[in-house]
Amino acid sequence: MKKEINMTLPKHINDILKDVSRSLYLSINIFPYPIKSVMGIGYILCRAADTIVDCPDIHNDLKYKTVKLFHNIESAEVRNELSGVMKDSAAKIKNPKEKSLMNGMAEIFDFYAALPKIYRDLVTEIVDGIAHGMEIDILSFPFKDKKSVFALQTEAELEKYCAYIGGVPGIFWAKLYGLALREKNTNMTESFVQTKDAKSIGEGLQITNILKDMAHDLRMGRCYIPQEDLKSVNLSPQLLLEPINKQRLEPIIFKWIGWAINKLDVSEKFLASIPKMEFSMRAAMVWPVFWAMDTLSEIVKGNPLDLLSAPKIKRSKIYSAIMATPPILLSNTAFARGYRFRRETLIVSMFSKNKIKY
């Protein structure tokens, strides 16, 4: 059996990760090393690129140039250039935690470069995929002023975006998990690594985030709901700034909730592929799926166009899901019951408004 590699994140990088990853840190933190470090550094690099893309005070040309550099982080020259760009951009970042991220990129890149190649290649792969998704953001949403809202054009564009921003991280997770298990058991084959299902779950989580954050994104000039969907209910991106239009948009919201459910439905099969004694691996899949289903329910009940009452699950619900985890870790049936209960409750809630046929 191979000796496990101990690659502990330096404290200052771990502190940055904790500050910028919000609830995701709960999932990352339960992993053993080296998974924790590899997943953490993968997330933090993607979060750095996202911080640049989300900053309204940075010109789109610089955003695009910076994100393009993330495709080539295996180059020391590119890493040095990116570190400089990020440090220069820190002055335009208002969030102090994100400022720390921008100013810490040199040390973060040093940690990435020191990873064993097999792990470094996985991080390179996720950063490259996320960068492709962020290019869609930059090209589709040319920020001009606070009143301009731009939308994706087609369903295919939104699905492609979810594949990059959600699906690629799902594949990264599955590959990293499979690699870690093979490090522990050299007789294990790759047949259990369900990258297709992991991609599907990642896409479901991403569309959930898009629907949850709709009000915030609209006020940043971004409408991920495609123009072709909006036209079908006689709406424009600008009209979505008015919360009163939520009822007219509901059929489209419910349509994409249905898409999310279809993507997340593979989670039962995926969990069953994870050995029951791999507690952290199983928990890291169970929590985001349950939280996503609970969030979708809040979206149905609330108004995703209203910035003051944007749908989100209560922190108490997050921790109750964590507390209920132990039986699920040892029982695929227990997870299936919890998932199906949430699924049926969600569908009934949509049916009750007589807006969709499912």
C-alpha positions as CSV (number, residue, x, y, z in Angstrom):
1,M,0.0,0.0,0.0
2,K,1.3,3.4,-0.9
3,K,2.1,5.9,1.8
4,E,-0.4,8.7,2.0
5,I,1.0,12.1,1.0
6,N,0.7,14.7,3.7
7,M,0.2,18.0,2.0
8,T,-1.2,20.4,4.6
9,L,-2.3,23.8,3.4
10,P,-0.3,26.6,5.1
11,K,-2.4,28.3,7.8
12,H,-2.6,31.7,5.9
13,I,-3.9,29.9,2.8
14,N,-6.4,27.8,4.8
15,D,-7.6,31.0,6.5
16,I,-8.2,32.6,3.1
17,L,-10.0,29.5,1.9
18,K,-12.3,29.5,5.0
19,D,-13.1,33.2,4.5
20,V,-14.0,33.0,0.8
21,S,-15.6,29.6,0.5
22,R,-18.6,30.1,2.8
23,S,-20.6,26.8,3.4
24,L,-18.4,24.9,0.9
25,Y,-15.7,25.0,3.5
26,L,-17.8,22.6,5.6
27,S,-17.6,20.0,2.8
28,I,-13.9,20.6,2.1
29,N,-12.8,20.5,5.7
30,I,-14.1,17.0,6.4
31,F,-11.8,15.5,3.8
32,P,-8.5,13.8,4.8
33,Y,-5.2,15.0,3.4
34,P,-4.2,15.2,0.5
35,I,-7.8,15.5,-0.8
36,K,-8.5,18.5,1.5
37,S,-5.5,20.5,0.2
38,V,-6.0,19.6,-3.5
39,M,-9.7,20.4,-3.4
40,G,-9.0,23.6,-1.4
41,I,-6.4,24.9,-3.8
42,G,-8.5,24.1,-6.8
43,Y,-11.4,26.0,-5.3
44,I,-9.3,29.0,-4.2
45,L,-7.8,29.4,-7.7
46,C,-11.2,29.4,-9.3
47,R,-12.5,31.8,-6.7
48,A,-9.7,34.2,-7.5
49,A,-10.7,34.3,-11.1
50,D,-14.3,34.7,-10.1
51,T,-13.4,37.7,-7.9
52,I,-11.8,39.4,-10.9
53,V,-14.8,38.7,-13.1
54,D,-17.3,39.9,-10.5
55,C,-15.6,43.2,-9.9
56,P,-17.5,46.1,-11.6
57,D,-14.5,48.4,-11.4
58,I,-12.3,46.2,-13.6
59,H,-12.7,46.7,-17.3
60,N,-14.0,43.8,-19.4
61,D,-10.9,43.7,-21.5
62,L,-8.6,43.2,-18.5
63,K,-11.1,40.6,-17.1
64,Y,-10.9,38.7,-20.4
65,K,-7.1,38.9,-20.6
66,T,-6.8,37.7,-17.0
67,V,-9.2,34.8,-17.3
68,K,-7.4,33.7,-20.5
69,L,-4.2,33.4,-18.4
70,F,-5.8,30.9,-16.1
71,H,-5.8,28.4,-19.0
72,N,-2.0,28.2,-18.7
73,I,-1.3,28.2,-15.0
74,E,1.1,25.3,-15.5
75,S,3.6,27.9,-16.8
76,A,5.7,29.6,-14.1
77,E,5.8,32.7,-16.3
78,V,2.0,32.9,-16.5
79,R,1.7,32.4,-12.7
80,N,4.0,35.3,-12.1
81,E,2.1,37.5,-14.5
82,L,-1.2,36.5,-12.9
83,S,0.1,37.2,-9.4
84,G,1.1,40.7,-10.4
85,V,-2.3,41.3,-12.1
86,M,-4.2,40.1,-9.0
87,K,-2.1,42.2,-6.6
88,D,-2.6,45.3,-8.8
89,S,-6.4,44.6,-8.9
90,A,-6.7,44.2,-5.1
91,A,-7.1,48.0,-4.8
92,K,-10.4,47.8,-6.7
93,I,-11.8,44.9,-4.6
94,K,-14.0,46.1,-1.8
95,N,-14.4,42.9,0.2
96,P,-11.4,42.7,2.6
97,K,-11.5,38.9,2.5
98,E,-11.2,38.9,-1.3
99,K,-8.4,41.5,-1.0
100,S,-6.5,39.0,1.1
101,L,-7.1,36.4,-1.7
102,M,-5.8,38.8,-4.4
103,N,-2.7,39.7,-2.3
104,G,-2.0,36.0,-1.5
105,M,-1.9,34.7,-5.0
106,A,1.9,34.3,-5.2
107,E,1.9,31.9,-2.2
108,I,-1.2,30.1,-3.5
109,F,0.5,29.5,-6.8
110,D,3.7,28.3,-5.1
111,F,1.6,25.7,-3.3
112,Y,0.0,24.6,-6.5
113,A,3.3,24.3,-8.2
114,A,4.7,22.1,-5.4
115,L,1.9,19.6,-5.7
116,P,2.8,16.1,-7.1
117,K,2.1,16.2,-10.9
118,I,-0.9,13.8,-10.7
119,Y,-2.7,16.2,-8.3
120,R,-1.5,19.3,-10.1
121,D,-2.9,18.1,-13.4
122,L,-6.3,17.7,-11.8
123,V,-6.2,21.3,-10.4
124,T,-5.1,22.5,-13.8
125,E,-8.0,20.8,-15.4
126,I,-10.7,22.3,-13.1
127,V,-9.2,25.8,-13.4
128,D,-9.1,25.5,-17.2
129,G,-12.8,24.4,-17.3
130,I,-13.9,27.2,-14.9
131,A,-12.0,29.7,-17.0
132,H,-14.0,28.7,-20.1
133,G,-17.2,29.3,-18.2
134,M,-16.0,32.7,-17.0
135,E,-15.3,33.7,-20.6
136,I,-19.0,33.1,-21.3
137,D,-19.7,35.5,-18.4
138,I,-17.4,38.2,-19.7
139,L,-18.5,38.0,-23.4
140,S,-22.3,37.6,-22.6
141,F,-22.5,40.3,-20.0
142,P,-20.6,43.5,-21.0
143,F,-21.1,45.6,-17.9
144,K,-22.1,49.2,-18.9
145,D,-24.2,50.7,-16.2
146,K,-26.4,49.7,-13.4
147,K,-29.5,49.8,-15.6
148,S,-28.3,47.6,-18.4
149,V,-29.1,43.9,-18.2
150,F,-27.9,41.3,-20.7
151,A,-29.1,37.7,-21.1
152,L,-27.8,34.5,-22.5
153,Q,-29.5,33.7,-25.8
154,T,-30.4,30.1,-25.8
155,E,-31.0,27.1,-23.5
156,A,-27.9,25.5,-25.1
157,E,-25.8,28.4,-23.9
158,L,-27.1,28.1,-20.3
159,E,-26.6,24.3,-20.3
160,K,-23.0,24.8,-21.6
161,Y,-22.3,27.3,-18.9
162,C,-23.6,24.9,-16.2
163,A,-21.4,22.2,-17.7
164,Y,-18.3,24.4,-17.3
165,I,-19.0,26.0,-14.0
166,G,-20.8,23.1,-12.3
167,G,-20.0,20.0,-14.3
168,V,-16.2,20.4,-14.5
169,P,-15.9,20.7,-10.7
170,G,-18.1,17.6,-10.3
171,I,-15.7,15.7,-12.6
172,F,-12.7,17.1,-10.6
173,W,-14.3,15.9,-7.4
174,A,-14.9,12.4,-8.7
175,K,-11.4,12.0,-10.2
176,L,-9.7,13.3,-7.1
177,Y,-11.8,10.9,-4.9
178,G,-11.0,8.0,-7.2
179,L,-7.3,8.8,-7.1
180,A,-7.3,9.0,-3.3
181,L,-9.0,5.7,-3.0
182,R,-6.5,4.1,-5.3
183,E,-3.7,5.5,-3.2
184,K,-5.2,3.6,-0.3
185,N,-5.9,0.5,-2.2
186,T,-3.7,-0.3,-5.2
187,N,-6.0,-3.2,-6.2
188,M,-8.9,-0.9,-6.9
189,T,-9.9,-0.2,-10.5
190,E,-11.2,3.0,-12.0
191,S,-14.6,1.5,-12.8
192,F,-16.3,3.1,-9.7
193,V,-15.4,6.6,-10.7
194,Q,-18.7,7.9,-12.0
195,T,-17.5,11.1,-13.7
196,K,-20.6,11.3,-15.9
197,D,-22.9,11.2,-12.8
198,A,-20.6,13.6,-10.9
199,K,-20.8,16.1,-13.9
200,S,-24.6,15.8,-13.8
201,I,-24.8,16.5,-10.0
202,G,-22.4,19.5,-10.5
203,E,-24.7,20.9,-13.2
204,G,-27.7,20.5,-11.0
205,L,-26.0,22.4,-8.1
206,Q,-25.0,25.2,-10.5
207,I,-28.4,25.8,-11.9
208,T,-29.7,25.9,-8.3
209,N,-27.1,28.6,-7.5
210,I,-28.2,30.6,-10.6
211,L,-31.8,30.5,-9.6
212,K,-31.0,31.4,-6.0
213,D,-28.7,34.3,-6.9
214,M,-30.9,35.7,-9.7
215,A,-31.8,39.0,-8.0
216,H,-28.1,39.7,-7.2
217,D,-26.9,38.8,-10.7
218,L,-29.6,40.9,-12.4
219,R,-28.3,44.0,-10.6
220,M,-24.9,43.2,-11.9
221,G,-26.2,43.2,-15.4
222,R,-26.4,39.4,-15.8
223,C,-29.4,37.4,-16.7
224,Y,-28.7,33.7,-17.0
225,I,-32.3,32.9,-18.0
226,P,-32.1,32.7,-21.8
227,Q,-33.7,35.3,-24.1
228,E,-35.7,32.5,-25.9
229,D,-37.3,31.6,-22.5
230,L,-38.0,35.2,-21.7
231,K,-39.7,35.8,-25.0
232,S,-42.0,32.9,-24.5
233,V,-43.5,34.7,-21.5
234,N,-43.2,38.2,-23.0
235,L,-40.5,39.4,-20.7
236,S,-37.1,41.1,-21.2
237,P,-34.0,41.0,-19.0
238,Q,-34.7,44.6,-17.8
239,L,-38.2,43.7,-16.6
240,L,-36.7,41.1,-14.3
241,L,-35.4,43.9,-12.2
242,E,-39.0,44.4,-11.1
243,P,-40.0,41.8,-8.5
244,I,-43.6,42.0,-9.4
245,N,-42.8,40.1,-12.6
246,K,-42.0,36.9,-10.6
247,Q,-45.4,35.4,-11.4
248,R,-44.9,35.8,-15.2
249,L,-41.5,34.2,-14.9
250,E,-42.6,31.3,-12.7
251,P,-43.2,28.8,-15.6
252,I,-39.6,29.4,-16.7
253,I,-38.2,29.1,-13.2
254,F,-40.1,25.8,-12.7
255,K,-38.8,24.5,-16.0
256,W,-35.2,25.0,-14.8
257,I,-36.0,23.6,-11.4
258,G,-37.2,20.5,-13.3
259,W,-33.9,20.5,-15.2
260,A,-32.1,20.6,-11.8
261,I,-34.1,17.7,-10.4
262,N,-33.3,15.6,-13.5
263,K,-29.6,16.3,-13.0
264,L,-29.6,15.6,-9.3
265,D,-31.6,12.4,-9.7
266,V,-28.4,10.5,-10.4
267,S,-27.2,11.2,-6.8
268,E,-28.7,8.0,-5.4
269,K,-26.7,5.9,-7.9
270,F,-23.6,8.0,-7.3
271,L,-23.7,7.7,-3.6
272,A,-24.2,3.9,-3.9
273,S,-20.9,3.8,-5.8
274,I,-19.0,5.3,-2.8
275,P,-17.8,2.7,-0.3
276,K,-19.8,3.0,2.9
277,M,-16.7,3.4,5.1
278,E,-15.6,6.5,3.1
279,F,-17.6,8.7,5.5
280,S,-16.1,12.1,4.4
281,M,-16.6,11.3,0.7
282,R,-20.2,10.3,1.2
283,A,-21.0,13.3,3.4
284,A,-19.4,15.7,0.9
285,M,-22.0,14.5,-1.7
286,V,-25.0,14.2,0.6
287,W,-24.8,17.7,2.1
288,P,-24.7,19.8,-1.2
289,V,-27.5,17.7,-2.8
290,F,-29.8,18.0,0.3
291,W,-29.0,21.8,0.5
292,A,-29.7,22.2,-3.2
293,M,-33.1,20.5,-2.9
294,D,-34.0,22.6,0.2
295,T,-32.9,25.8,-1.7
296,L,-35.0,24.9,-4.7
297,S,-38.0,24.6,-2.4
298,E,-37.2,28.1,-1.0
299,I,-37.1,29.4,-4.6
300,V,-40.6,28.0,-5.3
301,K,-42.0,29.6,-2.1
302,G,-40.1,32.9,-2.4
303,N,-39.3,35.5,-5.0
304,P,-35.9,35.1,-6.7
305,L,-36.4,38.5,-8.3
306,D,-36.5,40.3,-5.0
307,L,-33.1,41.3,-3.7
308,L,-34.5,42.0,-0.2
309,S,-36.0,38.5,0.2
310,A,-33.7,36.4,-2.0
311,P,-34.4,32.7,-1.3
312,K,-31.9,30.9,0.9
313,I,-32.0,28.1,3.4
314,K,-31.6,28.9,7.1
315,R,-28.3,28.1,8.7
316,S,-30.3,26.0,11.2
317,K,-31.4,23.8,8.2
318,I,-27.8,23.4,7.1
319,Y,-26.7,22.2,10.5
320,S,-29.7,20.0,10.9
321,A,-28.7,18.2,7.7
322,I,-25.2,17.7,9.1
323,M,-26.6,16.4,12.3
324,A,-28.8,13.9,10.4
325,T,-25.8,12.6,8.4
326,P,-24.5,9.6,10.4
327,P,-27.4,7.1,9.5
328,I,-27.1,8.2,5.8
329,L,-23.4,7.5,5.7
330,L,-24.1,3.8,6.4
331,S,-27.3,3.5,4.5
332,N,-28.0,4.2,0.8
333,T,-31.7,3.7,1.6
334,A,-31.7,6.4,4.2
335,F,-30.3,8.9,1.7
336,A,-32.8,7.8,-0.9
337,R,-35.6,8.4,1.5
338,G,-34.4,11.9,2.4
339,Y,-33.8,12.8,-1.3
340,R,-37.1,11.4,-2.5
341,F,-39.0,13.2,0.3
342,R,-37.4,16.5,-0.8
343,R,-38.1,15.7,-4.4
344,E,-41.7,14.9,-4.0
345,T,-42.3,17.9,-1.7
346,L,-40.7,20.2,-4.3
347,I,-42.8,18.8,-7.2
348,V,-46.0,19.0,-5.2
349,S,-45.2,22.6,-4.3
350,M,-44.8,23.4,-8.0
351,F,-48.0,21.5,-9.0
352,S,-50.0,23.3,-6.3
353,K,-49.4,26.6,-8.3
354,N,-50.8,24.9,-11.5
355,K,-47.9,26.3,-13.4
356,I,-46.2,23.2,-14.8
357,K,-46.9,19.7,-16.0
358,Y,-44.2,17.3,-14.7
